[in-house]
Amino acid sequence: MKVILGLGNPGRQDEATRHNVGWWVLDHLADVWHFNGWKRDGEAMVSTATVGGSKVRLIKPLTFMNLSGDVMKTYLRRPFWAAQKDLLVIVDDVAIPVGRYRLRARGSAGGHNGLRSIEAALGSQEYARLRIGVGPSDERKNVYKNLADFVLAPFARDEREDILTLLPKFGSAVETWLKEGIERAMNAHNRDGDAALPP
């Protein structure tokens, strides 16, 4: 089974925030892949179907960001399942400007509490991630006093439109990962992601 884990916080108050962009992508994937809706599974909302011959599960943790890794415990006990090849995490990244994105096969949490929790649960940094830029533009850098306030704030209207415009590109990148693996997805999409929406 391929697991696509979108990071975010539960609750209506967080739906439109920068920290929840991973959930936006999962909702888009569930729609275009015609999944049959979401159901509660322990501490997560999940949706499962077959995509291109592979069984795929979309997961939204309901544990809040800093405990996101808790939902991985059941998958780590599955025979033949390995995070290195079967897990893709979709995450917001303040180091990347809005309108850009990057795929990575491994790496540190970089200060992101959700990734830190996943790394702790897996005992490894070897898992694929799609990093979606939510970083502030130059004119918005001084609006928020700290990073937590920034990522927990809603996107500005123009930023939201930039993210929505890129949803098909995110979907294409995820499909490449499903069919051909993370290295091929990086080669095929990172150059596009670096220049997705020029500033």
C-alpha positions as MATLAB code, in Angstrom:
seq = 'MKVILGLGNPGRQDEATRHNVGWWVLDHLADVWHFNGWKRDGEAMVSTATVGGSKVRLIKPLTFMNLSGDVMKTYLRRPFWAAQKDLLVIVDDVAIPVGRYRLRARGSAGGHNGLRSIEAALGSQEYARLRIGVGPSDERKNVYKNLADFVLAPFARDEREDILTLLPKFGSAVETWLKEGIERAMNAHNRDGDAALPP';
ca = [
       0.000    0.000    0.000;
       1.175    3.502   -0.866;
       0.515    6.056    1.883;
       0.173    9.755    1.146;
       0.181   11.723    4.383;
      -0.935   15.347    4.270;
       0.101   17.469    7.235;
      -2.325   19.887    8.841;
      -4.290   20.709   11.962;
      -7.866   19.559   12.615;
     -10.647   22.056   13.189;
     -12.530   24.489   11.024;
     -10.457   27.400   12.310;
      -7.349   25.940   10.649;
      -8.793   24.887    7.287;
      -7.609   27.945    5.355;
      -4.201   28.351    7.013;
      -0.781   27.939    5.444;
      -0.065   25.010    7.789;
      -2.938   23.032    6.230;
      -1.885   23.122    2.597;
      -1.112   19.390    2.783;
      -4.802   18.735    3.417;
      -5.742   20.900    0.435;
      -3.652   18.656   -1.801;
      -5.215   15.486   -0.374;
      -8.704   16.844   -0.990;
      -7.695   17.611   -4.573;
      -6.272   14.105   -5.075;
      -9.367   12.452   -3.589;
     -11.502   14.470   -5.990;
      -9.565   13.869   -9.220;
      -8.964   10.201   -8.395;
     -12.670    9.745   -7.524;
     -12.115    8.349   -4.047;
     -15.294    7.509   -2.120;
     -15.028   10.037    0.704;
     -13.301   10.176    4.068;
     -13.789    8.025    7.152;
     -12.411    8.074   10.671;
      -9.649    5.547   11.361;
      -8.239    5.966   14.858;
      -6.575    9.366   15.080;
      -6.888   10.150   11.379;
      -9.276   10.683    8.515;
      -8.492    8.312    5.650;
      -9.620    7.602    2.117;
      -8.497    4.496    0.233;
      -8.770    3.355   -3.379;
      -6.732    1.978   -6.266;
      -4.776    4.352   -8.497;
      -3.023    2.985  -11.577;
      -2.958   -0.513  -10.143;
      -1.622    0.534   -6.727;
      -3.638    0.592   -3.518;
      -3.363    4.139   -2.173;
      -4.373    5.532    1.202;
      -4.693    9.264    1.819;
      -4.270   10.228    5.479;
      -5.084   13.415    7.401;
      -3.834   13.106   11.012;
      -6.240   14.478   13.630;
      -3.561   14.699   16.310;
      -2.404   18.264   15.612;
       0.856   18.947   13.850;
       3.387   18.059   16.540;
       1.968   14.521   16.918;
       1.506   13.745   13.205;
       3.860   10.775   13.339;
       1.548    8.845   15.677;
      -0.565    7.731   12.701;
       2.411    5.887   11.198;
       2.666    3.246   13.926;
       0.173    0.837   12.375;
       1.887    0.986    8.960;
       5.297    0.257   10.418;
       3.941   -3.124   11.561;
       2.791   -4.106    8.058;
       4.842   -6.830    6.329;
       6.750   -5.588    3.277;
       5.728   -1.947    3.878;
       8.670    0.484    3.996;
       8.481    4.245    4.466;
      11.429    4.776    2.119;
       9.421    3.559   -0.889;
       5.776    3.585    0.253;
       5.335    6.928    2.053;
       4.953   10.434    0.639;
       4.426   13.338    3.047;
       2.882   16.552    1.737;
       3.974   19.493    3.847;
       4.062   23.296    3.945;
       7.522   24.884    3.816;
       8.174   28.486    4.863;
      11.680   28.368    3.339;
      10.110   28.149   -0.140;
       8.076   31.073   -1.498;
       4.419   30.670   -2.392;
       4.128   29.397   -5.948;
       7.129   27.053   -5.760;
       7.517   23.448   -4.621;
      10.165   20.744   -4.251;
      10.214   16.977   -4.003;
      12.822   15.366   -1.765;
      13.702   11.749   -1.062;
      15.071   12.390    2.435;
      16.260   15.109    4.764;
      15.925   16.723    8.162;
      12.722   18.147    9.604;
      14.110   21.653    9.169;
      12.255   22.926   12.223;
       8.853   21.647   11.067;
       7.070   20.010   14.006;
       5.058   17.654   11.812;
       8.138   16.323   10.036;
       9.964   16.062   13.359;
       7.151   13.859   14.701;
       7.185   11.647   11.590;
      10.955   11.268   11.764;
      10.694   10.223   15.420;
       7.984    7.654   14.637;
       9.905    6.177   11.703;
      13.324    6.402   13.319;
      14.570    7.658    9.967;
      14.794   10.656    7.653;
      14.460    8.342    4.643;
      10.982    9.118    3.352;
       9.747   11.145    0.405;
       8.143   14.527    0.837;
       6.488   17.120   -1.377;
       7.395   20.501    0.089;
       4.932   23.229   -0.882;
       6.087   26.818   -0.571;
       4.119   29.000    1.834;
       6.920   31.462    2.587;
       6.112   35.170    2.837;
       6.744   37.612    0.041;
       9.126   40.471    0.797;
       6.262   42.857    1.499;
       4.694   40.432    4.001;
       7.834   39.410    5.899;
       7.333   41.942    8.688;
       3.573   41.529    9.112;
       3.808   38.661   11.614;
       5.830   38.738   14.819;
       6.820   35.077   14.734;
       6.748   32.015   12.516;
       3.927   30.289   14.416;
       1.606   33.246   13.850;
       2.510   33.245   10.168;
       1.873   29.574    9.400;
      -1.336   29.543   11.445;
      -2.729   32.516    9.539;
      -4.876   32.165    6.411;
      -3.358   32.712    3.000;
      -3.867   36.109    1.455;
      -6.246   35.981   -1.506;
      -3.497   36.118   -4.133;
      -1.479   33.434   -2.320;
      -4.530   31.168   -2.113;
      -5.090   31.537   -5.853;
      -1.450   30.654   -6.512;
      -1.817   27.433   -4.487;
      -5.082   26.486   -6.191;
      -3.510   27.071   -9.610;
      -0.728   24.617   -8.745;
      -2.962   21.763   -7.525;
      -2.865   19.955  -10.915;
       0.949   20.148  -10.890;
       1.042   18.689   -7.380;
      -1.246   15.907   -8.567;
       1.025   15.152  -11.517;
       4.072   15.010   -9.235;
       2.319   12.613   -6.852;
       1.250   10.373   -9.735;
       4.840   10.190  -10.965;
       5.942    9.165   -7.459;
       3.265    6.462   -7.380;
       4.221    5.000  -10.741;
       7.986    5.508  -10.870;
       9.293    6.419   -7.412;
      10.695    9.517   -5.784;
      13.932    9.821   -7.776;
      12.050    9.872  -11.064;
       9.506   12.309   -9.632;
      12.295   14.652   -8.525;
      13.935   14.539  -11.939;
      10.656   15.117  -13.725;
       9.147   17.849  -11.528;
      11.688   19.759   -9.427;
      12.811   22.044  -12.237;
       9.165   22.838  -12.940;
       8.556   23.402   -9.229;
      11.453   25.832   -8.976;
       9.943   27.968  -11.717;
       6.254   27.218  -11.215;
       5.075   30.766  -10.602;
       7.930   33.231  -11.150;
       7.925   36.132   -8.655;
];
